[in-house]
Amino acid sequence: MLNNLKAEFVRCNIEPYVGVMNALCCSEKTARNKLNGVSPVTVPEAAKIINKYFPKHSVEYLFIEDLNTSEHK
């Protein structure tokens, strides 16, 4: 889940869960749950991540799920 967000963190040499932890001031478990789709990323949380790391990327690119996933087929 959130493959584009994960990929952008990797491009910046940041472990995705560490980036989410730092942006949201949350635990590792919470960050991993959000990245894996177990817990939702709220709009205010998405804004914090974008503002901290990816101000040039759109929310749609970073947070809208890939339409080719099995649940959309």
PDB file with one MODEL, atoms N, CA, C and O in Angstrom:
MODEL        1
ATOM      1  N   MET A   1       0.831  -1.178   0.000  1.00  0.00           N
ATOM      2  CA  MET A   1       0.000   0.000   0.000  1.00  0.00           C
ATOM      3  C   MET A   1       0.879   1.245   0.000  1.00  0.00           C
ATOM      4  O   MET A   1       2.039   1.202   0.410  1.00  0.00           O
ATOM      5  N   LEU A   2       0.327   2.319  -0.451  1.00  0.00           N
ATOM      6  CA  LEU A   2       1.034   3.601  -0.522  1.00  0.00           C
ATOM      7  C   LEU A   2       2.400   3.441  -1.189  1.00  0.00           C
ATOM      8  O   LEU A   2       3.410   3.945  -0.700  1.00  0.00           O
ATOM      9  N   ASN A   3       2.406   2.733  -2.304  1.00  0.00           N
ATOM     10  CA  ASN A   3       3.653   2.431  -2.989  1.00  0.00           C
ATOM     11  C   ASN A   3       4.396   3.670  -3.445  1.00  0.00           C
ATOM     12  O   ASN A   3       5.624   3.702  -3.363  1.00  0.00           O
ATOM     13  N   ASN A   4       3.703   4.692  -3.921  1.00  0.00           N
ATOM     14  CA  ASN A   4       4.386   5.907  -4.367  1.00  0.00           C
ATOM     15  C   ASN A   4       5.042   6.623  -3.197  1.00  0.00           C
ATOM     16  O   ASN A   4       6.164   7.114  -3.322  1.00  0.00           O
ATOM     17  N   LEU A   5       4.364   6.686  -2.074  1.00  0.00           N
ATOM     18  CA  LEU A   5       4.937   7.325  -0.892  1.00  0.00           C
ATOM     19  C   LEU A   5       6.190   6.572  -0.455  1.00  0.00           C
ATOM     20  O   LEU A   5       7.222   7.183  -0.180  1.00  0.00           O
ATOM     21  N   LYS A   6       6.099   5.260  -0.393  1.00  0.00           N
ATOM     22  CA  LYS A   6       7.249   4.447   0.002  1.00  0.00           C
ATOM     23  C   LYS A   6       8.408   4.664  -0.970  1.00  0.00           C
ATOM     24  O   LYS A   6       9.553   4.824  -0.546  1.00  0.00           O
ATOM     25  N   ALA A   7       8.118   4.669  -2.260  1.00  0.00           N
ATOM     26  CA  ALA A   7       9.161   4.843  -3.269  1.00  0.00           C
ATOM     27  C   ALA A   7       9.845   6.201  -3.139  1.00  0.00           C
ATOM     28  O   ALA A   7      11.063   6.296  -3.294  1.00  0.00           O
ATOM     29  N   GLU A   8       9.088   7.236  -2.861  1.00  0.00           N
ATOM     30  CA  GLU A   8       9.680   8.566  -2.718  1.00  0.00           C
ATOM     31  C   GLU A   8      10.579   8.642  -1.490  1.00  0.00           C
ATOM     32  O   GLU A   8      11.630   9.280  -1.536  1.00  0.00           O
ATOM     33  N   PHE A   9      10.186   8.007  -0.406  1.00  0.00           N
ATOM     34  CA  PHE A   9      11.062   7.960   0.763  1.00  0.00           C
ATOM     35  C   PHE A   9      12.365   7.252   0.409  1.00  0.00           C
ATOM     36  O   PHE A   9      13.443   7.728   0.766  1.00  0.00           O
ATOM     37  N   VAL A  10      12.279   6.127  -0.284  1.00  0.00           N
ATOM     38  CA  VAL A  10      13.474   5.375  -0.658  1.00  0.00           C
ATOM     39  C   VAL A  10      14.368   6.220  -1.565  1.00  0.00           C
ATOM     40  O   VAL A  10      15.589   6.206  -1.414  1.00  0.00           O
ATOM     41  N   ARG A  11      13.771   6.955  -2.503  1.00  0.00           N
ATOM     42  CA  ARG A  11      14.556   7.829  -3.386  1.00  0.00           C
ATOM     43  C   ARG A  11      15.339   8.880  -2.597  1.00  0.00           C
ATOM     44  O   ARG A  11      16.403   9.330  -3.021  1.00  0.00           O
ATOM     45  N   CYS A  12      14.795   9.256  -1.448  1.00  0.00           N
ATOM     46  CA  CYS A  12      15.458  10.244  -0.588  1.00  0.00           C
ATOM     47  C   CYS A  12      16.359   9.571   0.463  1.00  0.00           C
ATOM     48  O   CYS A  12      16.851  10.230   1.379  1.00  0.00           O
ATOM     49  N   ASN A  13      16.565   8.273   0.323  1.00  0.00           N
ATOM     50  CA  ASN A  13      17.378   7.496   1.278  1.00  0.00           C
ATOM     51  C   ASN A  13      16.840   7.573   2.704  1.00  0.00           C
ATOM     52  O   ASN A  13      17.601   7.679   3.666  1.00  0.00           O
ATOM     53  N   ILE A  14      15.511   7.516   2.821  1.00  0.00           N
ATOM     54  CA  ILE A  14      14.841   7.514   4.124  1.00  0.00           C
ATOM     55  C   ILE A  14      13.998   6.257   4.202  1.00  0.00           C
ATOM     56  O   ILE A  14      13.213   5.968   3.298  1.00  0.00           O
ATOM     57  N   GLU A  15      14.161   5.506   5.291  1.00  0.00           N
ATOM     58  CA  GLU A  15      13.275   4.365   5.510  1.00  0.00           C
ATOM     59  C   GLU A  15      11.850   4.910   5.620  1.00  0.00           C
ATOM     60  O   GLU A  15      11.613   5.829   6.403  1.00  0.00           O
ATOM     61  N   PRO A  16      10.902   4.372   4.860  1.00  0.00           N
ATOM     62  CA  PRO A  16       9.549   4.933   4.875  1.00  0.00           C
ATOM     63  C   PRO A  16       8.928   5.034   6.266  1.00  0.00           C
ATOM     64  O   PRO A  16       8.330   6.057   6.599  1.00  0.00           O
ATOM     65  N   TYR A  17       9.061   3.990   7.081  1.00  0.00           N
ATOM     66  CA  TYR A  17       8.436   4.062   8.399  1.00  0.00           C
ATOM     67  C   TYR A  17       9.105   5.114   9.274  1.00  0.00           C
ATOM     68  O   TYR A  17       8.443   5.722  10.116  1.00  0.00           O
ATOM     69  N   VAL A  18      10.405   5.341   9.092  1.00  0.00           N
ATOM     70  CA  VAL A  18      11.104   6.374   9.859  1.00  0.00           C
ATOM     71  C   VAL A  18      10.597   7.765   9.446  1.00  0.00           C
ATOM     72  O   VAL A  18      10.396   8.636  10.293  1.00  0.00           O
ATOM     73  N   GLY A  19      10.396   7.960   8.157  1.00  0.00           N
ATOM     74  CA  GLY A  19       9.870   9.229   7.680  1.00  0.00           C
ATOM     75  C   GLY A  19       8.492   9.526   8.236  1.00  0.00           C
ATOM     76  O   GLY A  19       8.210  10.646   8.661  1.00  0.00           O
ATOM     77  N   VAL A  20       7.637   8.517   8.232  1.00  0.00           N
ATOM     78  CA  VAL A  20       6.285   8.693   8.772  1.00  0.00           C
ATOM     79  C   VAL A  20       6.351   8.942  10.276  1.00  0.00           C
ATOM     80  O   VAL A  20       5.649   9.810  10.795  1.00  0.00           O
ATOM     81  N   MET A  21       7.189   8.184  10.974  1.00  0.00           N
ATOM     82  CA  MET A  21       7.351   8.384  12.421  1.00  0.00           C
ATOM     83  C   MET A  21       7.762   9.829  12.724  1.00  0.00           C
ATOM     84  O   MET A  21       7.194  10.472  13.606  1.00  0.00           O
ATOM     85  N   ASN A  22       8.749  10.325  11.986  1.00  0.00           N
ATOM     86  CA  ASN A  22       9.242  11.678  12.234  1.00  0.00           C
ATOM     87  C   ASN A  22       8.219  12.752  11.880  1.00  0.00           C
ATOM     88  O   ASN A  22       8.080  13.739  12.602  1.00  0.00           O
ATOM     89  N   ALA A  23       7.515  12.567  10.791  1.00  0.00           N
ATOM     90  CA  ALA A  23       6.531  13.572  10.374  1.00  0.00           C
ATOM     91  C   ALA A  23       5.328  13.607  11.309  1.00  0.00           C
ATOM     92  O   ALA A  23       4.782  14.677  11.582  1.00  0.00           O
ATOM     93  N   LEU A  24       4.916  12.447  11.798  1.00  0.00           N
ATOM     94  CA  LEU A  24       3.695  12.368  12.602  1.00  0.00           C
ATOM     95  C   LEU A  24       3.959  12.258  14.101  1.00  0.00           C
ATOM     96  O   LEU A  24       3.024  12.283  14.901  1.00  0.00           O
ATOM     97  N   CYS A  25       5.231  12.137  14.481  1.00  0.00           N
ATOM     98  CA  CYS A  25       5.577  11.942  15.904  1.00  0.00           C
ATOM     99  C   CYS A  25       4.796  10.759  16.478  1.00  0.00           C
ATOM    100  O   CYS A  25       4.128  10.868  17.506  1.00  0.00           O
ATOM    101  N   CYS A  26       4.901   9.636  15.787  1.00  0.00           N
ATOM    102  CA  CYS A  26       4.176   8.438  16.207  1.00  0.00           C
ATOM    103  C   CYS A  26       5.152   7.288  16.410  1.00  0.00           C
ATOM    104  O   CYS A  26       6.345   7.412  16.132  1.00  0.00           O
ATOM    105  N   SER A  27       4.635   6.179  16.892  1.00  0.00           N
ATOM    106  CA  SER A  27       5.464   4.997  17.119  1.00  0.00           C
ATOM    107  C   SER A  27       5.767   4.296  15.798  1.00  0.00           C
ATOM    108  O   SER A  27       5.128   4.546  14.776  1.00  0.00           O
ATOM    109  N   GLU A  28       6.755   3.416  15.854  1.00  0.00           N
ATOM    110  CA  GLU A  28       7.094   2.621  14.679  1.00  0.00           C
ATOM    111  C   GLU A  28       5.915   1.756  14.256  1.00  0.00           C
ATOM    112  O   GLU A  28       5.637   1.628  13.064  1.00  0.00           O
ATOM    113  N   LYS A  29       5.220   1.162  15.219  1.00  0.00           N
ATOM    114  CA  LYS A  29       4.071   0.311  14.900  1.00  0.00           C
ATOM    115  C   LYS A  29       2.985   1.105  14.177  1.00  0.00           C
ATOM    116  O   LYS A  29       2.427   0.633  13.187  1.00  0.00           O
ATOM    117  N   THR A  30       2.687   2.294  14.661  1.00  0.00           N
ATOM    118  CA  THR A  30       1.676   3.134  14.010  1.00  0.00           C
ATOM    119  C   THR A  30       2.106   3.495  12.597  1.00  0.00           C
ATOM    120  O   THR A  30       1.300   3.443  11.668  1.00  0.00           O
ATOM    121  N   ALA A  31       3.375   3.860  12.430  1.00  0.00           N
ATOM    122  CA  ALA A  31       3.881   4.217  11.104  1.00  0.00           C
ATOM    123  C   ALA A  31       3.771   3.038  10.146  1.00  0.00           C
ATOM    124  O   ALA A  31       3.323   3.194   9.010  1.00  0.00           O
ATOM    125  N   ARG A  32       4.176   1.870  10.601  1.00  0.00           N
ATOM    126  CA  ARG A  32       4.088   0.679   9.741  1.00  0.00           C
ATOM    127  C   ARG A  32       2.630   0.342   9.405  1.00  0.00           C
ATOM    128  O   ARG A  32       2.328  -0.043   8.276  1.00  0.00           O
ATOM    129  N   ASN A  33       1.742   0.484  10.366  1.00  0.00           N
ATOM    130  CA  ASN A  33       0.321   0.224  10.106  1.00  0.00           C
ATOM    131  C   ASN A  33      -0.234   1.178   9.063  1.00  0.00           C
ATOM    132  O   ASN A  33      -1.022   0.768   8.211  1.00  0.00           O
ATOM    133  N   LYS A  34       0.155   2.426   9.114  1.00  0.00           N
ATOM    134  CA  LYS A  34      -0.320   3.406   8.136  1.00  0.00           C
ATOM    135  C   LYS A  34       0.238   3.101   6.751  1.00  0.00           C
ATOM    136  O   LYS A  34      -0.493   3.170   5.763  1.00  0.00           O
ATOM    137  N   LEU A  35       1.518   2.766   6.668  1.00  0.00           N
ATOM    138  CA  LEU A  35       2.131   2.449   5.381  1.00  0.00           C
ATOM    139  C   LEU A  35       1.570   1.175   4.766  1.00  0.00           C
ATOM    140  O   LEU A  35       1.524   1.042   3.543  1.00  0.00           O
ATOM    141  N   ASN A  36       1.148   0.245   5.600  1.00  0.00           N
ATOM    142  CA  ASN A  36       0.637  -1.032   5.099  1.00  0.00           C
ATOM    143  C   ASN A  36      -0.884  -1.060   4.956  1.00  0.00           C
ATOM    144  O   ASN A  36      -1.454  -2.094   4.608  1.00  0.00           O
ATOM    145  N   GLY A  37      -1.542   0.067   5.223  1.00  0.00           N
ATOM    146  CA  GLY A  37      -2.985   0.142   5.037  1.00  0.00           C
ATOM    147  C   GLY A  37      -3.806  -0.448   6.159  1.00  0.00           C
ATOM    148  O   GLY A  37      -5.022  -0.587   6.030  1.00  0.00           O
ATOM    149  N   VAL A  38      -3.158  -0.799   7.263  1.00  0.00           N
ATOM    150  CA  VAL A  38      -3.896  -1.328   8.414  1.00  0.00           C
ATOM    151  C   VAL A  38      -4.666  -0.197   9.089  1.00  0.00           C
ATOM    152  O   VAL A  38      -5.811  -0.371   9.505  1.00  0.00           O
ATOM    153  N   SER A  39      -4.023   0.957   9.190  1.00  0.00           N
ATOM    154  CA  SER A  39      -4.643   2.171   9.744  1.00  0.00           C
ATOM    155  C   SER A  39      -4.664   3.231   8.651  1.00  0.00           C
ATOM    156  O   SER A  39      -3.726   3.308   7.857  1.00  0.00           O
ATOM    157  N   PRO A  40      -5.700   4.042   8.593  1.00  0.00           N
ATOM    158  CA  PRO A  40      -5.753   5.070   7.553  1.00  0.00           C
ATOM    159  C   PRO A  40      -4.812   6.229   7.841  1.00  0.00           C
ATOM    160  O   PRO A  40      -4.490   6.515   8.994  1.00  0.00           O
ATOM    161  N   VAL A  41      -4.378   6.887   6.781  1.00  0.00           N
ATOM    162  CA  VAL A  41      -3.643   8.145   6.898  1.00  0.00           C
ATOM    163  C   VAL A  41      -4.686   9.240   6.733  1.00  0.00           C
ATOM    164  O   VAL A  41      -5.337   9.331   5.692  1.00  0.00           O
ATOM    165  N   THR A  42      -4.843  10.066   7.750  1.00  0.00           N
ATOM    166  CA  THR A  42      -5.841  11.133   7.676  1.00  0.00           C
ATOM    167  C   THR A  42      -5.329  12.278   6.811  1.00  0.00           C
ATOM    168  O   THR A  42      -4.138  12.348   6.510  1.00  0.00           O
ATOM    169  N   VAL A  43      -6.209  13.158   6.419  1.00  0.00           N
ATOM    170  CA  VAL A  43      -5.814  14.312   5.615  1.00  0.00           C
ATOM    171  C   VAL A  43      -4.795  15.180   6.357  1.00  0.00           C
ATOM    172  O   VAL A  43      -3.789  15.564   5.761  1.00  0.00           O
ATOM    173  N   PRO A  44      -5.018  15.502   7.641  1.00  0.00           N
ATOM    174  CA  PRO A  44      -3.990  16.290   8.344  1.00  0.00           C
ATOM    175  C   PRO A  44      -2.637  15.568   8.422  1.00  0.00           C
ATOM    176  O   PRO A  44      -1.590  16.212   8.354  1.00  0.00           O
ATOM    177  N   GLU A  45      -2.652  14.248   8.563  1.00  0.00           N
ATOM    178  CA  GLU A  45      -1.401  13.486   8.596  1.00  0.00           C
ATOM    179  C   GLU A  45      -0.710  13.522   7.238  1.00  0.00           C
ATOM    180  O   GLU A  45       0.505  13.704   7.162  1.00  0.00           O
ATOM    181  N   ALA A  46      -1.476  13.349   6.172  1.00  0.00           N
ATOM    182  CA  ALA A  46      -0.906  13.426   4.825  1.00  0.00           C
ATOM    183  C   ALA A  46      -0.273  14.789   4.601  1.00  0.00           C
ATOM    184  O   ALA A  46       0.807  14.886   4.018  1.00  0.00           O
ATOM    185  N   ALA A  47      -0.940  15.844   5.062  1.00  0.00           N
ATOM    186  CA  ALA A  47      -0.397  17.195   4.907  1.00  0.00           C
ATOM    187  C   ALA A  47       0.924  17.346   5.651  1.00  0.00           C
ATOM    188  O   ALA A  47       1.845  17.986   5.145  1.00  0.00           O
ATOM    189  N   LYS A  48       1.031  16.771   6.835  1.00  0.00           N
ATOM    190  CA  LYS A  48       2.282  16.842   7.605  1.00  0.00           C
ATOM    191  C   LYS A  48       3.418  16.147   6.856  1.00  0.00           C
ATOM    192  O   LYS A  48       4.531  16.670   6.794  1.00  0.00           O
ATOM    193  N   ILE A  49       3.147  14.982   6.293  1.00  0.00           N
ATOM    194  CA  ILE A  49       4.169  14.232   5.557  1.00  0.00           C
ATOM    195  C   ILE A  49       4.590  15.001   4.314  1.00  0.00           C
ATOM    196  O   ILE A  49       5.781  15.126   4.028  1.00  0.00           O
ATOM    197  N   ILE A  50       3.617  15.512   3.581  1.00  0.00           N
ATOM    198  CA  ILE A  50       3.926  16.271   2.365  1.00  0.00           C
ATOM    199  C   ILE A  50       4.723  17.522   2.704  1.00  0.00           C
ATOM    200  O   ILE A  50       5.732  17.804   2.059  1.00  0.00           O
ATOM    201  N   ASN A  51       4.287  18.270   3.700  1.00  0.00           N
ATOM    202  CA  ASN A  51       4.978  19.513   4.051  1.00  0.00           C
ATOM    203  C   ASN A  51       6.405  19.270   4.517  1.00  0.00           C
ATOM    204  O   ASN A  51       7.295  20.071   4.230  1.00  0.00           O
ATOM    205  N   LYS A  52       6.631  18.179   5.229  1.00  0.00           N
ATOM    206  CA  LYS A  52       7.959  17.889   5.768  1.00  0.00           C
ATOM    207  C   LYS A  52       8.912  17.358   4.702  1.00  0.00           C
ATOM    208  O   LYS A  52      10.084  17.735   4.681  1.00  0.00           O
ATOM    209  N   TYR A  53       8.427  16.492   3.819  1.00  0.00           N
ATOM    210  CA  TYR A  53       9.323  15.787   2.904  1.00  0.00           C
ATOM    211  C   TYR A  53       9.090  16.040   1.413  1.00  0.00           C
ATOM    212  O   TYR A  53      10.048  16.086   0.642  1.00  0.00           O
ATOM    213  N   PHE A  54       7.855  16.200   1.008  1.00  0.00           N
ATOM    214  CA  PHE A  54       7.545  16.182  -0.423  1.00  0.00           C
ATOM    215  C   PHE A  54       6.659  17.341  -0.873  1.00  0.00           C
ATOM    216  O   PHE A  54       5.603  17.101  -1.459  1.00  0.00           O
ATOM    217  N   PRO A  55       7.050  18.577  -0.619  1.00  0.00           N
ATOM    218  CA  PRO A  55       6.177  19.711  -0.957  1.00  0.00           C
ATOM    219  C   PRO A  55       5.902  19.860  -2.456  1.00  0.00           C
ATOM    220  O   PRO A  55       4.949  20.539  -2.840  1.00  0.00           O
ATOM    221  N   LYS A  56       6.710  19.245  -3.295  1.00  0.00           N
ATOM    222  CA  LYS A  56       6.504  19.363  -4.748  1.00  0.00           C
ATOM    223  C   LYS A  56       5.630  18.246  -5.318  1.00  0.00           C
ATOM    224  O   LYS A  56       5.299  18.262  -6.503  1.00  0.00           O
ATOM    225  N   HIS A  57       5.257  17.281  -4.484  1.00  0.00           N
ATOM    226  CA  HIS A  57       4.421  16.175  -4.948  1.00  0.00           C
ATOM    227  C   HIS A  57       2.966  16.404  -4.537  1.00  0.00           C
ATOM    228  O   HIS A  57       2.680  17.039  -3.522  1.00  0.00           O
ATOM    229  N   SER A  58       2.069  15.877  -5.342  1.00  0.00           N
ATOM    230  CA  SER A  58       0.644  16.024  -5.040  1.00  0.00           C
ATOM    231  C   SER A  58       0.181  14.948  -4.064  1.00  0.00           C
ATOM    232  O   SER A  58       0.764  13.867  -3.975  1.00  0.00           O
ATOM    233  N   VAL A  59      -0.867  15.271  -3.348  1.00  0.00           N
ATOM    234  CA  VAL A  59      -1.462  14.296  -2.430  1.00  0.00           C
ATOM    235  C   VAL A  59      -1.975  13.097  -3.216  1.00  0.00           C
ATOM    236  O   VAL A  59      -1.897  11.966  -2.736  1.00  0.00           O
ATOM    237  N   GLU A  60      -2.495  13.326  -4.406  1.00  0.00           N
ATOM    238  CA  GLU A  60      -3.005  12.223  -5.226  1.00  0.00           C
ATOM    239  C   GLU A  60      -1.883  11.249  -5.571  1.00  0.00           C
ATOM    240  O   GLU A  60      -2.059  10.035  -5.474  1.00  0.00           O
ATOM    241  N   TYR A  61      -0.747  11.773  -5.969  1.00  0.00           N
ATOM    242  CA  TYR A  61       0.381  10.912  -6.340  1.00  0.00           C
ATOM    243  C   TYR A  61       0.870  10.097  -5.144  1.00  0.00           C
ATOM    244  O   TYR A  61       1.112   8.897  -5.267  1.00  0.00           O
ATOM    245  N   LEU A  62       1.012  10.733  -4.009  1.00  0.00           N
ATOM    246  CA  LEU A  62       1.588  10.061  -2.849  1.00  0.00           C
ATOM    247  C   LEU A  62       0.625   9.143  -2.116  1.00  0.00           C
ATOM    248  O   LEU A  62       1.047   8.124  -1.568  1.00  0.00           O
ATOM    249  N   PHE A  63      -0.661   9.478  -2.090  1.00  0.00           N
ATOM    250  CA  PHE A  63      -1.581   8.769  -1.197  1.00  0.00           C
ATOM    251  C   PHE A  63      -2.731   8.035  -1.867  1.00  0.00           C
ATOM    252  O   PHE A  63      -3.384   7.223  -1.213  1.00  0.00           O
ATOM    253  N   ILE A  64      -3.003   8.279  -3.122  1.00  0.00           N
ATOM    254  CA  ILE A  64      -4.080   7.548  -3.788  1.00  0.00           C
ATOM    255  C   ILE A  64      -3.544   6.188  -4.196  1.00  0.00           C
ATOM    256  O   ILE A  64      -2.508   6.089  -4.852  1.00  0.00           O
ATOM    257  N   GLU A  65      -4.254   5.145  -3.804  1.00  0.00           N
ATOM    258  CA  GLU A  65      -3.789   3.784  -4.059  1.00  0.00           C
ATOM    259  C   GLU A  65      -3.778   3.476  -5.548  1.00  0.00           C
ATOM    260  O   GLU A  65      -4.564   4.019  -6.326  1.00  0.00           O
ATOM    261  N   ASP A  66      -2.880   2.605  -5.911  1.00  0.00           N
ATOM    262  CA  ASP A  66      -2.752   2.128  -7.279  1.00  0.00           C
ATOM    263  C   ASP A  66      -4.030   1.418  -7.695  1.00  0.00           C
ATOM    264  O   ASP A  66      -4.468   0.487  -7.019  1.00  0.00           O
ATOM    265  N   LEU A  67      -4.618   1.833  -8.770  1.00  0.00           N
ATOM    266  CA  LEU A  67      -5.889   1.246  -9.222  1.00  0.00           C
ATOM    267  C   LEU A  67      -5.715  -0.160  -9.779  1.00  0.00           C
ATOM    268  O   LEU A  67      -6.709  -0.822 -10.076  1.00  0.00           O
ATOM    269  N   ASN A  68      -4.486  -0.634  -9.929  1.00  0.00           N
ATOM    270  CA  ASN A  68      -4.243  -1.978 -10.435  1.00  0.00           C
ATOM    271  C   ASN A  68      -4.148  -3.021  -9.324  1.00  0.00           C
ATOM    272  O   ASN A  68      -3.823  -4.177  -9.599  1.00  0.00           O
ATOM    273  N   THR A  69      -4.419  -2.645  -8.094  1.00  0.00           N
ATOM    274  CA  THR A  69      -4.360  -3.634  -7.009  1.00  0.00           C
ATOM    275  C   THR A  69      -5.521  -4.598  -7.154  1.00  0.00           C
ATOM    276  O   THR A  69      -6.522  -4.282  -7.797  1.00  0.00           O
ATOM    277  N   SER A  70      -5.390  -5.761  -6.563  1.00  0.00           N
ATOM    278  CA  SER A  70      -6.382  -6.827  -6.739  1.00  0.00           C
ATOM    279  C   SER A  70      -7.764  -6.430  -6.234  1.00  0.00           C
ATOM    280  O   SER A  70      -8.767  -6.920  -6.753  1.00  0.00           O
ATOM    281  N   GLU A  71      -7.841  -5.552  -5.231  1.00  0.00           N
ATOM    282  CA  GLU A  71      -9.158  -5.192  -4.727  1.00  0.00           C
ATOM    283  C   GLU A  71      -9.948  -4.333  -5.706  1.00  0.00           C
ATOM    284  O   GLU A  71     -11.157  -4.169  -5.546  1.00  0.00           O
ATOM    285  N   HIS A  72      -9.274  -3.778  -6.724  1.00  0.00           N
ATOM    286  CA  HIS A  72      -9.952  -2.929  -7.705  1.00  0.00           C
ATOM    287  C   HIS A  72     -10.208  -3.666  -9.023  1.00  0.00           C
ATOM    288  O   HIS A  72     -10.764  -3.090  -9.958  1.00  0.00           O
ATOM    289  N   LYS A  73      -9.810  -4.916  -9.097  1.00  0.00           N
ATOM    290  CA  LYS A  73      -9.987  -5.660 -10.364  1.00  0.00           C
ATOM    291  C   LYS A  73     -11.356  -6.274 -10.449  1.00  0.00           C
ATOM    292  O   LYS A  73     -11.677  -6.932 -11.439  1.00  0.00           O
TER     293      LYS A  73
ENDMDL
END
